[in-house]
Amino acid sequence: MLKDSFGRIHDYLRISLTDNCNFRCSYCMPVEEMEWMPSSKLMSKDEILKMAEIFVSLGVKKIRLTGGEPLVRKEFPKILAGIAKMPVEQTLTTNGILIHKHIQNLKGACVHSVNVSLDTLNREKFKQLTRRDQFDQVWENILLLLQEGFRVKVNAVALHGFIEEEICDFIRVTEKLPLHVRFIEFMPFAGNHWSSQQVVTATQMLDLAKKEFEIVKLEDKKHDTAKKYQVPGFAGTFAFITTMSAHFCGECNRMRLTADGKIKNCLFGKEELDLLAAMRNGQEVIPLIQQSISRKHQALGGQFSSDYLKADPDKIDNRSMISIGG
C-alpha cells in the first residue's frame, strides 16, 4: 500500500507510453516542431510491463494508458495485452483518431471505458485548435466506441473564447447519446501561455448551461475528480473538473509515470524520481516509489495556492503537458 504523509492511499497509476502525438494542440504542446525523446530514453515495452507489475504489487488497482497519444506507440497492442493479464482495471485516454484500428485490441484486453479528448464540436475550430483537419474521423470513432459498448467520456478543455458558446452544444449531444462530457478548467503547464484570465470556471459554465437546461446534480463518488450533472431524460451526463477553482487534492489517489520512466506524485509537482534509470542499473525501484509518495505535497504540487487568481505561471516549475502524460 502506498500512503503519503497526509494519509492518502495511492492506487491509481497513469502511464505515459510516449511524448509523441499526431495532433498539435497549443494548450498541451508548446510548439509545432517539437523534438521527441529518442527511443533509448523511453521505457521499452518490457520495462513498462515490469513497472506496471511493481505498482500492482504495491496496491495499484487501476492503470490508465496515456501519451502524448498512446495509440501512436507501435507496441501499444502488446502493452495493452500485457497489462490485461494483471489484476487491475485498465483504461486509456486518447485523441480518438486511431481508435478504429485498435477497437478489437481494446475489447480483447477487456477495456470498458475510454476517455477521448475533444475540445470543440465545430470542424473549423477543431482544425484551429489541433492544427489537423481530422474532426470527422474522431467523431466517427466516438460513435464506434459507443456502438461497441464502451463507456465513453469526452474531455473538453474549457478554453476562454471557445468553450462559452459550445457548452450547451456539448450538453445537447448527451440527449440522444450516452456520452459523459467533462469540461476541464484550463491548467498551467510549461509553454502553454496560461493566465488566470483564460480560466473559465465550473460555476461560470454551469450558469451558462442553466440558461438553457433544467439540470440536476448527480452523486459524486470518492476520488472522483469531476462534479457530475445531468439534464433529466437525457441519455448521457456532463461534469466539471475544477482543478483551478476548487481543487480536489484532499482525496487524490493518483500517480504518474512519464514515458521516460520518471514518477510524478502530482500533475503540478516539479519533483520527479527516475525509476527507469534505477531499473536499468539493477537497483530496487520500490523504495523510490515509496519515497516519491511520502514527499507528496498537500495540494497542487506545492507550487501555488488554492486561489488560482494569484498563481504566477512564470514561477511554476513543471514540464509541458505532453511530456507529463494526460
N, C-alpha and C positions, 0 to 999 in steps of 0.2 A: 504494500500500500504506500502510495506517495502522498504525504501530508505536509503542507507548508507550515510556517510558524504561526499562521492565523487559523489553523485547524481545517483548512480547505483540502479535501481529498481530490486528487487529480487522476481521473480515469478516462480521459478523452484526449486522444492524440491526433493531431493533423500533420500528415507527412507530405511535404512538397516533393514531387517527383522530378521537377525541372524548373529552371527560372525562365525557360523559353515560352513564347506564346505566339499564336498566329493572329492575334489582334494587337492593336496599339493604343489602348485606352489611356488617355492623358492623365487621369487621376491615379492610375496604377503604375504607369511606365513613364519615366522622366523624358525620354527622347525616342524618336522613331528608330534611329540606327543605334541600337544598344549592342554592347559586346556581351555575349552569353558566356557563362562559365564553361571552361573546357571540360570535356567528359572525364578527364582524370581527376578533377576536383569534385565531381558529382558522386553521390552514393551509387554504387552498382546495384543491379537487381538483387544479387545475393546479400549485399550489405543492407539494403532496405528491408529485406525479409528478416534478416538477423536482428536488426534494430527493432522491428515490429515484435518479434518473438520476445525480446528482452522486456519491452514495455508491457506486453501482455502478462509476462511473468510477474510484473510489479503491480498488477491490478487494473491495467487499461481494459476497458470494456467496449470502447468504440474507437474506430480509426477512420478518419476522413482523408482521402487522397486529393491533393490539390496541386497547383502549379505556382506560377505560370499557368499553362494549360496542360493538365496531366495527360490528356489523350494524345499529345504530340510525342510523348515518350514512346519509343519503339517497343520497349519491353512492357508496356502497360498491361497487356493481357496476361502476361506471366506473373507480374507483380500482383495483379488483381486476384488471379487464381491461387497464388501462394498465400496471401492473407486470408482468403476464403477458407483455408484449411485450419485456421486458428479460431479459438473460441471467443470471437469478438464480432460485434456489429460493424459492417463495412459500408461506407458510403463515399460520395465524391462531390466535388464542386467543379463545374466545367463551364466554358462559354457556349457549349452546345453544338458547335459547328461540326464535330466529328462523331456525334452520338450514333448516327445511323450505321457507322462502320463497326461499332462496338456493342450494339444492343444485345446480341447473343452472349457476348462475353460477360456483360453485366448480369444477365439473367442466370447464366451458368455459375456465377460467383455468389448468387443469392443476394445481390444488392437490391434493396427495395425502395430506397429513397435517393433522389438525385437533386442537387441544387444547380440551377442554371442561372448564370449572370446575364441579366438583360435590363439595361437602364432606360430603354425607350421602346415604345410600340410604333414609332414613326420611322419609316425606312430611311428617310434623308437624315434625320437626327442620328440614327444608328450609324450611318456611314460617317457622319461628322465625328461622333464620339469614339468609334473604334478604328477609324481610318480604313475600314473594309466594307465592301458592299455585299454583306452576307446575311442580311436580316431574314430573308425568306427561308434560307436553309436552317437557321437557328429556330425559327418559329415552327417549321415543319418537324424538326426533331423534338421540340417540346410536345407537339401533338402526338408524335410517335411514342414518346415515353408514356404519355397518358394512355394511349391505345394499348400499350403492352403491360399496363397495370402498375406502373411505378408511381410512387408518391413524388410529386414534383413541386419543389419550392423555387420560385423565381426571385432572385436577389437584384434589387434595383438600388443603385447608389443615388441618394437624393441630392442631385446637383442643382444648386440655385440657378434659376433661369431656364432649367429644363423640366424639373420634376413637377413644379407647381401646376402647369397646365395638363399634366398627364396623370396626376393622382387618381382622378375619377375614371379615366380611361382604363387604368390598370384594375381598379376595383370592379369596373363593369365587366371585364373579361372573366371574373370569377363567378358571374351569374350562371353561365352555362358550363364552364369548365372547372373541374375540381383542382384548380391551381391554388397554391399558397404563396401569395405575393408578399415579399418582405422589403420594406423601404429602409435603407441603411443610411444613417446620418453620415455625412462626409467627414472622413477622418484624416489627420495629418500624417504624412509619410515623406521621406526624403524625395525631393524633386517633383511633388505633385502640386506645388504652389497653393497650399491650403491657407485659408484665413477664416477667422470666425464668422465674417460676414457672408461666407459662402455656405454656411451650415443652415439647412432648413430642418427645423426640429420636428420631432414627432407631434408635438402639440400644434404646431403650425399646420402640418399636413392633415392632422385629424380634423382641425377646424375647417379646412377646405373640403374634406370628404363629407362632413356633416351638413354642408350646404346643399348637397345633392341626395344623400342617402340617409335612411334610418339605420343606425348602427348599434350593435350590441357587443359588449366586452366578453371575450371568451376567457376561460380559466387558463392561466399560465402554469406550467409545471416547473418543478425545481430545476435549476440550471438552464432554464430557457433564457435565451438572450433576446427573444422577440416578444413584444407585448401584442397579443393577438385579438383581432376583431372580426366581425362578420356582418354582412347585410342579411337579415332574416330571409330565408328562402333561397339564398344563393348557394351554389354547389361548392365554391371554394371559400377561402378566407384571405385576410390581409393582416399585416403586422408591421410593427416598427422596431428597429434595432437602435436603441437610444444610447449608443456609445458615448456621444458627446454631451447630451443634455441630461441624462440620468443613467450613469454607468451602473453596471451590474457586477462589479468586481467582487462583491461580498460572497457570491456563490460560485465563483469561477472554478471550473474543474478542467481547464484546457491547457495543453502544452503544444508546442510547435517544433517540428523537426524540419529544418531547411534542407533544400536539395543538396547542399554541400555538407550536410551532417552536423549542423550546429543546433543545439537545443535552445529554444527561446521559451522562457516561462511566462511570457506575456507578449501580446501583439505589439504593445507600445514600449516594451523593455529594450534597453540598449545592451544589457548583459547577455552574452552568449558563451556556451561552453562547447568545445569541439569534440563531439563524440566520435566522429569519423576518424580523426587523427589518432585518437586513443585506440579505437578498434584496430586500425591498420598497424599500430605499433605493438599490438598484443596486450594492451593494458585493459583493465577492468572498466567497463562502461557504467555499470550500475552506480558506483559511488559518485560519478559525475552527474548522473541524472538526479540522484538524491540531493546533491549539493546545489544544483540549479533550483530545484523546487524549494529547498529550505531558504534560499535567498530571495524568493519572490516578494515583491513589494505589495503593500496592502491594496493599492489601486493604481491603475493607469501607468504601470511600469515605473512609478515614482518620478515621472517626467513632467507632469503638470497637474494642476488641481482639478477638482470636480467642476469648477466654474470654467467652462471651455472658452468663455469670452476673454479670459485673462491669459489663455495659452499663447505662447510666443513660438511659432513654428521654427524660427531660427535657432532656438535653444533646445529643440527636441533632437536627440541623437538617436537615429534609427536607420534601418535600411529603407529602400523603396519597397512598395507593397509587393511588386512582382518577385523580388528576391527573398521576401519573407515566406510567401505562400499564402493563398487565400484562406 
